[in-house]
């Protein structure tokens, strides 16, 4: 059994000469936003109205057609798509306070995440204070917070079951959001060994919100359709269709930018210092996805421009295509480790990571 000790102290990023590059890129980013904002902010407003309306409309239609199982399932399938689209386009930006200029309005909009079954408080802490600061750092990147069944970090705890993780994990991934809704949120709240407790102490009111919104979600997703005349089995089947649909499309986004063999998983040294500065760490351990078209920009929230997001999380995703062009120029000029791959490549690369980490490395074995 391999064991790895992870310090409870926040890792420290050393300083280097890359700060000048980042400041220049930040200045360029500000000019891009200033130029494009008058046109792009109308698109943001349109999304903020359109996408939630489609979700609510699909739900109302499902209740109206509760006696027609085919139409009922089709509506729940559409709701599953909208869960992912609303999350990546709206809730994600609202958490970073860039969806609207009004901070209170952003905080209010984030509650749509709770209405869709997840817990916004825990995810906001995990995403903004842990994953964004420490991508690919074991014990701090909550997006790769390992289940005992998964060995994603090469220096993580090893057990014999991991020899088969490249076989069973792709199957278990289909339960990703179901696990999030029913298990992960509750573990974050009630297990103080979880990484979230390293940076926060959850207020009691958030425990109340957790149970209230979970109960409300399952009531309107399953209970209301039953009251409207559908059977329990049909209501549960519709719910599972929605969750699995959202899971499949969400995993395409979540698996592509970090957890693959194209990136390292650095650990702090004895002085709790990471190998690279914050700027270089973000570039070195994040990749873009090369595909780009109007559909990805409008419906998928330009998820493929992930490096720009890690460098400028306080800027809306609407500007990332142009910011990435500026980033590429700086990368070419200063030989920065900017990476961009096809979606298929990132998924295959993630699978290779699972295979690579299914066994302990023999550090005493010489390689030629």
C-alpha positions in Angstrom: 0.0 0.0 0.0 1.4 3.4 -1.0 0.8 6.4 1.2 1.3 10.0 0.4 1.3 12.8 3.0 -0.3 16.1 1.8 0.3 19.1 4.0 -2.7 21.1 5.2 -0.8 24.4 4.5 -1.6 26.1 1.3 1.1 25.5 -1.4 3.2 28.5 -2.3 4.0 29.7 -5.8 7.5 31.0 -6.3 8.1 34.2 -8.3 9.9 34.4 -11.6 10.2 36.7 -14.7 6.9 35.5 -16.2 5.0 38.2 -14.2 5.9 40.8 -16.8 4.4 38.6 -19.5 1.2 38.1 -17.5 0.8 41.8 -16.8 1.2 42.6 -20.5 -1.3 40.0 -21.4 -3.7 41.3 -18.7 -3.5 44.8 -20.2 -4.2 43.4 -23.7 -7.2 41.5 -22.2 -8.6 44.7 -20.8 -8.5 46.4 -24.2 -10.2 43.4 -25.8 -13.0 43.4 -23.3 -13.5 47.2 -23.6 -13.7 46.9 -27.4 -16.1 43.9 -27.6 -18.3 44.5 -24.5 -21.0 46.7 -26.1 -21.8 43.9 -28.6 -21.2 40.8 -26.4 -23.1 41.9 -23.4 -26.4 41.6 -25.4 -25.5 38.0 -26.2 -24.9 37.3 -22.5 -28.3 38.8 -21.6 -30.0 36.7 -24.3 -28.5 33.6 -22.9 -29.5 34.5 -19.4 -33.1 34.7 -20.5 -33.2 32.0 -23.2 -31.5 29.0 -21.5 -33.4 29.0 -18.2 -36.6 29.5 -20.2 -36.0 26.4 -22.3 -35.3 24.4 -19.1 -38.5 25.6 -17.4 -40.5 25.2 -20.6 -39.3 21.6 -21.1 -40.3 20.9 -17.5 -43.8 22.4 -17.9 -44.2 20.5 -21.2 -43.2 17.2 -19.4 -45.8 17.7 -16.7 -48.5 18.6 -19.4 -47.6 15.5 -21.3 -47.0 13.2 -18.3 -49.4 10.6 -19.8 -47.4 10.4 -23.0 -44.2 8.5 -21.9 -42.3 9.3 -25.2 -42.8 13.0 -25.0 -42.2 13.0 -21.2 -38.8 11.3 -21.8 -38.0 13.7 -24.6 -38.6 16.7 -22.3 -36.4 15.2 -19.6 -33.7 14.6 -22.2 -33.9 18.2 -23.2 -33.7 19.3 -19.6 -30.5 17.2 -19.2 -28.9 19.1 -22.1 -30.0 22.4 -20.6 -28.5 21.5 -17.2 -25.0 21.4 -18.9 -25.7 24.4 -21.1 -26.9 26.6 -18.2 -24.0 25.4 -16.0 -21.2 26.2 -18.4 -22.7 29.4 -19.9 -24.4 31.1 -16.9 -23.8 29.5 -13.5 -20.1 29.2 -14.0 -19.8 32.9 -15.0 -22.1 33.9 -12.2 -19.9 32.2 -9.6 -17.0 34.2 -10.9 -19.1 37.4 -10.8 -18.8 38.1 -14.5 -22.3 37.1 -15.8 -23.7 40.5 -14.6 -22.0 43.6 -13.4 -24.2 43.5 -10.3 -22.6 41.2 -7.7 -25.9 40.6 -5.9 -27.5 39.6 -9.1 -24.7 37.1 -9.8 -25.1 35.6 -6.3 -28.9 35.3 -6.8 -28.5 33.6 -10.2 -26.1 31.0 -8.7 -29.1 29.6 -6.8 -30.3 28.2 -10.1 -27.6 25.6 -9.6 -29.3 24.5 -6.3 -32.6 24.4 -8.1 -31.0 22.0 -10.6 -30.0 19.7 -7.8 -26.3 20.6 -7.0 -25.1 22.6 -4.1 -23.8 26.0 -5.1 -22.0 26.8 -1.8 -19.7 23.8 -1.9 -19.1 24.0 -5.6 -18.2 27.7 -5.5 -15.6 27.0 -2.8 -14.2 23.9 -4.6 -14.1 25.7 -7.9 -12.9 29.2 -7.2 -10.7 28.7 -4.2 -9.3 25.2 -4.8 -9.3 24.1 -8.4 -8.6 27.5 -9.9 -5.7 28.2 -7.5 -4.1 24.7 -7.6 -5.0 22.8 -10.7 -3.5 19.3 -10.7 -2.1 19.6 -7.2 -3.0 16.6 -5.1 -4.9 17.5 -1.9 -5.9 20.9 -3.3 -7.5 20.5 -6.7 -11.0 19.5 -5.7 -12.0 18.7 -9.3 -9.6 15.8 -9.1 -10.4 15.0 -5.5 -9.9 11.2 -5.7 -12.5 8.6 -4.9 -10.9 5.5 -3.4 -11.8 3.8 -6.6 -9.8 6.2 -8.8 -6.0 6.8 -8.8 -5.7 9.9 -11.0 -2.7 11.4 -9.2 0.4 9.3 -9.9 1.6 9.7 -6.3 -1.9 8.9 -4.8 -2.7 6.0 -2.6 -2.5 2.7 -4.4 -4.6 -0.4 -4.0 -5.0 -3.6 -6.0 -8.4 -2.6 -7.4 -6.7 0.2 -9.3 -5.2 -2.3 -11.7 -8.6 -2.4 -13.4 -9.5 1.3 -13.1 -9.1 1.8 -16.9 -11.9 -0.7 -17.3 -14.4 0.1 -14.6 -14.0 3.9 -14.3 -15.2 4.8 -17.8 -18.4 2.8 -16.9 -18.7 4.5 -13.4 -18.3 7.9 -15.1 -21.9 7.6 -16.3 -23.0 7.9 -12.7 -20.9 11.1 -12.2 -23.7 13.6 -11.7 -25.9 11.1 -9.8 -23.0 10.7 -7.4 -22.6 14.4 -7.2 -26.3 15.0 -6.3 -26.7 12.1 -3.8 -23.2 11.6 -2.3 -20.5 14.2 -3.1 -22.3 17.3 -1.7 -23.2 15.5 1.5 -19.7 14.2 2.0 -18.3 17.7 1.5 -20.6 18.9 4.3 -20.3 16.1 6.8 -16.8 14.8 6.3 -14.4 17.3 7.7 -11.5 15.5 6.1 -12.7 16.6 2.7 -10.5 19.2 0.9 -13.2 21.9 1.1 -12.7 22.1 4.9 -9.1 23.3 4.4 -10.3 26.7 3.3 -13.7 27.2 4.9 -16.0 26.4 7.8 -19.4 25.8 6.4 -22.1 28.0 8.1 -25.1 26.4 9.7 -27.5 28.2 7.3 -25.8 26.4 4.4 -26.7 23.0 5.9 -30.4 24.2 5.9 -30.1 25.3 2.3 -28.5 21.9 1.3 -31.4 19.9 2.6 -34.1 22.4 1.4 -32.9 22.6 -2.2 -32.2 18.8 -2.4 -35.7 18.1 -1.2 -37.2 20.7 -3.6 -35.3 19.3 -6.5 -36.4 15.7 -6.1 -39.9 16.8 -5.3 -40.4 18.7 -8.6 -38.3 16.2 -10.6 -40.1 13.0 -9.4 -42.9 13.9 -7.0 -44.8 16.5 -9.2 -44.9 14.2 -12.3 -46.3 11.4 -10.1 -49.0 13.8 -8.8 -49.6 14.9 -12.4 -50.6 11.3 -13.3 -47.4 9.5 -14.4 -46.3 6.4 -12.6 -43.3 6.2 -10.2 -41.3 4.1 -12.6 -41.8 6.6 -15.5 -41.0 9.5 -13.2 -37.8 7.9 -12.0 -36.8 6.8 -15.5 -37.3 10.4 -16.7 -35.1 11.7 -13.9 -32.4 9.2 -14.8 -32.5 10.1 -18.5 -32.0 13.8 -17.5 -29.1 13.0 -15.1 -27.3 10.7 -17.5 -27.8 13.1 -20.5 -26.3 15.9 -18.4 -23.4 13.6 -17.3 -22.4 12.6 -20.8 -22.1 16.1 -22.1 -20.6 17.4 -18.9 -17.8 14.9 -18.9 -16.7 16.0 -22.4 -16.0 19.4 -20.8 -14.7 18.3 -17.4 -12.3 15.6 -18.6 -10.7 17.5 -21.4 -8.6 20.3 -19.9 -6.4 18.9 -17.0 -6.4 15.2 -16.1 -4.4 13.6 -18.9 -0.9 12.3 -19.7 -0.1 15.6 -21.3 0.2 17.3 -17.9 2.2 16.8 -14.7 0.8 16.6 -11.2 3.3 18.6 -9.1 3.8 18.4 -5.4 5.2 21.1 -3.1 8.7 20.6 -1.9 9.8 20.4 1.8 9.3 24.2 2.0 5.8 23.8 0.6 6.8 25.6 -2.6 5.5 24.4 -6.0 7.9 24.1 -8.9 6.5 27.0 -11.0 5.0 30.5 -10.5 1.2 30.8 -10.5 1.2 32.1 -14.2 3.4 29.3 -15.4 1.6 26.7 -13.4 -1.8 27.6 -15.0 -0.4 27.4 -18.5 1.6 24.2 -17.9 -1.2 22.2 -16.3 -4.2 23.4 -18.5 -4.9 22.8 -22.2 -7.4 24.1 -24.7 -9.5 22.1 -27.1 -8.9 23.1 -30.7 -12.5 22.8 -32.0 -14.3 26.2 -32.5 -17.5 27.2 -34.2 -20.6 29.2 -33.5 -22.3 26.3 -31.7 -19.5 25.9 -29.2 -19.3 29.6 -28.6 -23.0 30.1 -28.1 -24.2 26.9 -26.5 -21.0 25.4 -25.0 -19.8 28.7 -23.5 -16.4 28.6 -25.3 -15.4 25.8 -22.9 -12.6 24.9 -25.3 -10.7 28.1 -24.3 -9.8 26.9 -20.9 -6.3 28.3 -20.5 -7.6 31.8 -20.8 -10.2 31.0 -18.2 -7.6 29.9 -15.7 -5.5 33.1 -16.3 -8.5 35.5 -16.3 -11.4 33.9 -14.4 -12.8 37.4 -13.7 -13.4 37.9 -17.4 -16.5 36.4 -19.1 -16.1 33.4 -21.4 -17.5 35.5 -24.2 -14.1 37.1 -24.8 -11.9 34.1 -24.5 -11.4 33.4 -28.3 -9.8 36.9 -28.8 -7.9 36.6 -25.5 -6.5 33.2 -26.6 -5.3 34.7 -29.8 -3.3 37.2 -27.7 -2.1 34.4 -25.5 -0.8 32.4 -28.4 1.2 35.3 -29.6 2.8 35.7 -26.2 3.4 31.9 -26.1 5.2 31.9 -29.4 7.2 35.0 -28.5 8.4 33.6 -25.1 8.2 29.9 -25.7 5.5 29.3 -23.2 4.2 25.8 -22.7 0.7 26.5 -24.2 -1.1 23.4 -25.2 -4.1 22.8 -27.4 -5.5 19.4 -28.5 -8.5 17.9 -30.2 -11.3 16.7 -28.0 -10.7 13.0 -29.0 -7.0 13.4 -28.1 -7.8 14.7 -24.6 -10.3 11.9 -23.9 -7.8 9.3 -25.1 -5.1 11.0 -23.1 -7.3 10.7 -20.0 -7.8 7.0 -20.6 -4.0 6.6 -21.0 -3.6 8.3 -17.6 -5.9 5.8 -16.0 -3.9 3.0 -17.5 -0.6 4.6 -16.5 -1.7 5.1 -12.8 -3.3 1.6 -12.4 0.0 0.4 -11.0 2.8 1.8 -8.8 5.9 3.0 -10.6 9.1 1.3 -9.7 11.4 4.2 -9.0 14.4 1.8 -8.7 13.9 0.4 -12.1 16.3 1.8 -14.6 15.0 2.9 -17.9 17.2 3.2 -21.0 
